[in-house]
Amino acid sequence: MTSLAGLVDRFTASMRSSGPYRAPDEAEQARADELAAAICSGGPLPSIAAALGFLTTRVDGRDAWVSDPRSDRSWGLVVLPPSTPTLVVEVPHPASDLRTEQIGVGIVERLDGALYLQAGAHRHAGAPAGARRRADCPADVAHRPDSVFARLVAGLVARGGLPQVQLHGFADRPGLDAVVSSGAAPGSALLEATVAGLAAGGERVRRGGDVGCEDLSGTRNVQGRLAARHGTVFVHLELSRSVRRSARRRELVAEAVAGAVRSAT
């Protein structure tokens, strides 16, 4: 029997920057909206997920929907909590932002109400030749509102008001381990508790907007702008490569974030 960590590791290992991907059409986007509504209301989840190409499996007491990374409908991996969702843990750039998915799994394993949402393709999959802007890459779900990932988050935030924690990575910079920001959204108790928890664990933490961290602040992030519109909580967490390469530090980050969620709620 597989574990959640094992499922996520295998799924992520199958991703390639040259892999297939297409954005969902209008009908498929509407299906994603229905799926988000069903998550919030307890509706007919498996049939709607199947219509979007997701296969349903069971892992560590949770239902999981897995897309086929060999298909151009490689739209994501969704793991539902065993109880009503109270938080969305988001991994928009798996394979590209090394091991962010492992930190996401660590957070979810510590919180019964956490819903895990991972992009289904490498951020550069399906991009046209010569694409330069993030918005020109159809699989870069943090910058494309038409993705299934973005539509699911939009429904969960609009209908359920769920807070979001979104994980990213950056190349090592001197004197810096993590940048915590709210993107375009306002600050929150969860953000403050995350900063405090990471610092208490020994990480060198800066805030979004600090000098030298402007490009790591997530202000153009689709999910952060969504939170700003709805007045909900959004925590954009950037972690250095050194943090993400260390199993011990990944565990410390997961525990710090999970502890911040507990204290803020």
TIRONU-667661 format. One record per residue (C-alpha): residue number from 0; x, y, z; residue in three letters. Coordinates in Angstrom, 3 decimals. Example, Ala and Ser with C-alpha at 12.3 -4.5 7.8 and 13.67 -1.06 7.14 Angstrom:
REM residues 2
  nr       c1       c2       c3 rest
   0   12.300   -4.500    7.800  ALA
   1   13.670   -1.060    7.140  SER
//
This chain:
REM residues 265
  nr       c1       c2       c3 rest
   0    0.000    0.000    0.000  MET
   1    1.450    3.345   -1.013  THR
   2    1.854    6.380    1.221  SER
   3    0.949    9.972    0.439  LEU
   4    4.637   10.854    0.228  ALA
   5    5.238    7.932   -2.128  GLY
   6    2.318    8.870   -4.375  LEU
   7    3.473   12.480   -4.614  VAL
   8    7.123   11.521   -5.215  ASP
   9    6.235    9.161   -8.079  ARG
  10    3.852   11.657   -9.633  PHE
  11    6.412   14.466   -9.480  THR
  12    9.237   12.293  -10.825  ALA
  13    7.216   11.706  -14.009  SER
  14    7.121   15.408  -14.913  MET
  15    9.248   16.861  -17.694  ARG
  16    9.664   20.445  -18.863  SER
  17    9.010   19.136  -22.387  SER
  18    5.929   17.198  -21.307  GLY
  19    2.424   17.614  -22.769  PRO
  20    0.015   20.193  -21.426  TYR
  21   -2.885   22.291  -22.605  ARG
  22   -5.078   24.764  -20.778  ALA
  23   -8.637   23.557  -20.134  PRO
  24  -11.318   24.828  -22.492  ASP
  25  -14.323   26.775  -21.207  GLU
  26  -16.397   23.644  -20.579  ALA
  27  -13.546   22.042  -18.642  GLU
  28  -13.025   25.199  -16.610  GLN
  29  -16.714   25.086  -15.739  ALA
  30  -16.233   21.469  -14.634  ARG
  31  -13.379   22.581  -12.380  ALA
  32  -15.701   25.176  -10.869  ASP
  33  -18.263   22.415  -10.223  GLU
  34  -15.594   20.279   -8.589  LEU
  35  -14.591   23.094   -6.223  ALA
  36  -18.244   23.627   -5.316  ALA
  37  -18.663   19.903   -4.676  ALA
  38  -15.635   19.870   -2.364  ILE
  39  -17.199   22.649   -0.322  CYS
  40  -20.660   21.055   -0.232  SER
  41  -19.861   17.349   -0.243  GLY
  42  -21.368   16.795   -3.690  GLY
  43  -20.719   14.008   -6.248  PRO
  44  -16.939   14.332   -6.291  LEU
  45  -15.709   11.196   -8.143  PRO
  46  -17.891   11.678  -11.223  SER
  47  -16.889   15.317  -11.688  ILE
  48  -13.219   14.522  -11.100  ALA
  49  -13.397   11.707  -13.643  ALA
  50  -14.860   14.068  -16.237  ALA
  51  -11.676   16.132  -15.878  LEU
  52   -9.473   13.103  -16.426  GLY
  53   -8.609   12.452  -12.776  PHE
  54   -8.262    8.918  -11.471  LEU
  55   -9.420    8.379   -7.899  THR
  56   -7.331    6.494   -5.382  THR
  57   -7.110    6.144   -1.619  ARG
  58   -3.944    6.974    0.299  VAL
  59   -3.263    7.279    4.043  ASP
  60   -6.980    7.554    4.793  GLY
  61   -7.538   10.300    2.216  ARG
  62   -9.125   10.380   -1.217  ASP
  63   -6.752   11.509   -3.952  ALA
  64   -7.372   12.519   -7.562  TRP
  65   -4.458   12.057   -9.918  VAL
  66   -4.170   13.256  -13.498  SER
  67   -2.077   11.476  -16.130  ASP
  68    1.230   13.353  -16.652  PRO
  69    1.543   11.703  -20.071  ARG
  70   -1.674   13.397  -21.179  SER
  71   -2.145   16.993  -22.244  ASP
  72   -4.781   17.098  -19.478  ARG
  73   -2.029   16.801  -16.868  SER
  74   -3.875   19.191  -14.596  TRP
  75   -2.972   18.186  -11.105  GLY
  76   -2.918   16.072   -8.008  LEU
  77   -5.565   16.759   -5.357  VAL
  78   -5.616   15.084   -1.952  VAL
  79   -8.708   15.684    0.155  LEU
  80   -8.551   15.872    3.947  PRO
  81  -10.410   13.272    6.000  PRO
  82  -12.504   16.095    7.466  SER
  83  -13.953   19.346    6.136  THR
  84  -11.216   21.394    4.407  PRO
  85   -9.890   24.275    6.493  THR
  86   -6.714   25.100    4.517  LEU
  87   -5.305   24.696    1.015  VAL
  88   -1.625   23.745    0.745  VAL
  89   -0.475   24.589   -2.783  GLU
  90    2.518   23.408   -4.815  VAL
  91    2.339   25.251   -8.142  PRO
  92    5.825   24.461   -9.485  HIS
  93    6.661   20.813   -8.707  PRO
  94    9.849   19.460  -10.292  ALA
  95   10.856   23.053  -11.085  SER
  96   10.934   24.293   -7.466  ASP
  97   12.861   21.319   -6.104  LEU
  98   11.143   19.325   -3.331  ARG
  99    8.500   21.893   -2.505  THR
 100    6.045   19.034   -2.868  GLU
 101    7.767   17.143   -0.041  GLN
 102    7.337   20.119    2.262  ILE
 103    3.699   20.377    1.215  GLY
 104    3.136   16.727    2.095  VAL
 105    4.815   17.302    5.466  GLY
 106    2.386   20.113    6.234  ILE
 107   -0.655   18.100    5.145  VAL
 108    0.385   15.077    7.233  GLU
 109    0.366   17.309   10.323  ARG
 110   -3.048   18.919    9.737  LEU
 111   -6.265   16.909    9.409  ASP
 112   -8.079   19.743    7.642  GLY
 113   -5.447   20.490    5.001  ALA
 114   -6.294   19.916    1.333  LEU
 115   -3.239   19.273   -0.847  TYR
 116   -3.202   20.785   -4.348  LEU
 117   -0.286   20.242   -6.715  GLN
 118    0.108   21.274  -10.339  ALA
 119    0.073   18.353  -12.750  GLY
 120    2.838   19.466  -15.075  ALA
 121    6.219   21.173  -15.023  HIS
 122    5.740   24.935  -15.247  ARG
 123    7.306   25.020  -18.743  HIS
 124    5.316   22.100  -20.175  ALA
 125    3.315   22.974  -23.282  GLY
 126    4.950   26.394  -23.608  ALA
 127    5.458   27.779  -27.116  PRO
 128    9.003   28.066  -28.430  ALA
 129   10.598   31.289  -27.283  GLY
 130    8.152   31.892  -24.412  ALA
 131    9.633   34.455  -22.031  ARG
 132    6.818   35.727  -19.816  ARG
 133    5.379   33.483  -17.125  ARG
 134    1.881   34.165  -18.417  ALA
 135    2.942   32.683  -21.785  ASP
 136    3.517   29.296  -20.137  CYS
 137    0.116   27.571  -19.915  PRO
 138    1.237   25.189  -17.142  ALA
 139    2.550   27.941  -14.842  ASP
 140   -0.538   27.765  -12.655  VAL
 141    0.574   30.536  -10.276  ALA
 142    0.292   32.969  -13.180  HIS
 143   -2.558   31.512  -15.257  ARG
 144   -6.153   32.003  -14.053  PRO
 145   -7.441   29.575  -16.703  ASP
 146   -5.754   26.485  -15.201  SER
 147   -7.695   23.776  -13.365  VAL
 148   -5.437   24.482  -10.369  PHE
 149   -6.451   28.160  -10.352  ALA
 150  -10.138   27.409  -10.887  ARG
 151  -10.194   24.956   -7.987  LEU
 152   -8.527   27.485   -5.694  VAL
 153  -10.923   30.198   -6.851  ALA
 154  -13.918   28.079   -5.895  GLY
 155  -12.478   27.015   -2.546  LEU
 156  -11.669   30.611   -1.631  VAL
 157  -14.890   32.176   -2.943  ALA
 158  -17.215   29.533   -1.475  ARG
 159  -15.311   28.357    1.578  GLY
 160  -13.097   31.336    2.398  GLY
 161  -10.199   28.926    2.844  LEU
 162   -6.747   30.266    3.712  PRO
 163   -3.888   29.304    1.406  GLN
 164   -0.245   28.420    1.946  VAL
 165    1.692   28.336   -1.318  GLN
 166    5.230   26.922   -1.557  LEU
 167    7.998   28.125   -3.867  HIS
 168   11.771   27.918   -4.160  GLY
 169   14.655   30.198   -5.096  PHE
 170   18.383   29.796   -5.724  ALA
 171   20.582   30.366   -2.674  ASP
 172   21.310   33.974   -1.773  ARG
 173   23.715   35.151    0.926  PRO
 174   22.162   35.557    4.369  GLY
 175   18.697   34.411    3.298  LEU
 176   16.773   31.174    3.815  ASP
 177   13.109   32.127    3.445  ALA
 178   10.895   34.968    2.263  VAL
 179    7.361   35.077    3.662  VAL
 180    4.792   37.378    2.092  SER
 181    1.083   37.791    1.530  SER
 182    1.462   38.568   -2.163  GLY
 183   -1.190   41.097   -3.130  ALA
 184   -3.328   40.135   -0.122  ALA
 185   -3.240   41.829    3.298  PRO
 186   -1.145   40.502    6.163  GLY
 187   -2.556   37.954    8.587  SER
 188   -2.010   36.173   11.873  ALA
 189   -1.015   33.088    9.885  LEU
 190    1.703   35.022    8.076  LEU
 191    3.072   36.424   11.339  GLU
 192    3.033   33.004   13.010  ALA
 193    4.821   31.489    9.996  THR
 194    7.572   34.114   10.177  VAL
 195    7.959   33.514   13.905  ALA
 196    7.996   29.728   13.562  GLY
 197   10.631   29.694   10.828  LEU
 198   12.827   32.132   12.724  ALA
 199   12.503   30.060   15.893  ALA
 200   13.706   27.058   13.879  GLY
 201   16.896   28.910   12.977  GLY
 202   16.040   30.038    9.447  GLU
 203   17.007   33.507    8.262  ARG
 204   13.662   34.991    7.290  VAL
 205   12.815   38.117    5.336  ARG
 206    9.444   39.564    4.416  ARG
 207    8.017   40.238    1.003  GLY
 208    8.900   43.718   -0.184  GLY
 209   12.162   43.870    1.770  ASP
 210   15.086   45.262   -0.187  VAL
 211   16.566   42.489   -2.295  GLY
 212   13.460   40.311   -1.983  CYS
 213   11.059   42.178   -4.249  GLU
 214   11.155   39.437   -6.902  ASP
 215   10.231   36.818   -4.275  LEU
 216    7.152   38.599   -2.938  SER
 217    4.468   36.977   -5.116  GLY
 218    2.622   40.209   -5.836  THR
 219    1.644   39.048   -9.353  ARG
 220    0.546   35.642   -8.161  ASN
 221   -2.973   34.713   -9.325  VAL
 222   -3.928   33.026   -6.059  GLN
 223   -2.664   35.960   -3.973  GLY
 224   -4.678   38.423   -6.026  ARG
 225   -7.706   36.194   -5.588  LEU
 226   -7.232   36.298   -1.817  ALA
 227   -6.948   40.078   -1.956  ALA
 228  -10.294   40.316   -3.774  ARG
 229  -12.058   38.082   -1.258  HIS
 230  -10.308   39.313    1.869  GLY
 231   -8.939   35.848    2.686  THR
 232   -5.554   34.685    3.943  VAL
 233   -2.667   33.956    1.593  PHE
 234    0.865   33.021    2.647  VAL
 235    3.477   32.927   -0.112  HIS
 236    6.523   31.039    1.152  LEU
 237    9.805   31.095   -0.799  GLU
 238   12.522   28.739    0.399  LEU
 239   16.181   28.599   -0.590  SER
 240   17.600   25.601   -2.405  ARG
 241   19.718   24.713    0.638  SER
 242   16.597   24.527    2.813  VAL
 243   14.780   22.380    0.283  ARG
 244   17.696   19.971   -0.210  ARG
 245   17.932   19.152    3.491  SER
 246   15.482   16.542    4.820  ALA
 247   15.919   17.906    8.340  ARG
 248   15.179   21.486    7.295  ARG
 249   12.200   20.419    5.180  ARG
 250   10.732   18.762    8.271  GLU
 251   11.404   21.869   10.359  LEU
 252    9.637   24.056    7.787  VAL
 253    6.635   21.717    7.642  ALA
 254    6.361   21.716   11.427  GLU
 255    6.748   25.517   11.599  ALA
 256    3.966   26.072    9.067  VAL
 257    1.668   23.497   10.649  ALA
 258    2.295   25.060   14.051  GLY
 259    1.537   28.490   12.630  ALA
 260   -1.784   27.215   11.274  VAL
 261   -2.700   25.764   14.651  ARG
 262   -1.824   28.938   16.540  SER
 263   -3.525   31.256   14.039  ALA
 264   -6.796   29.311   14.023  THR
//
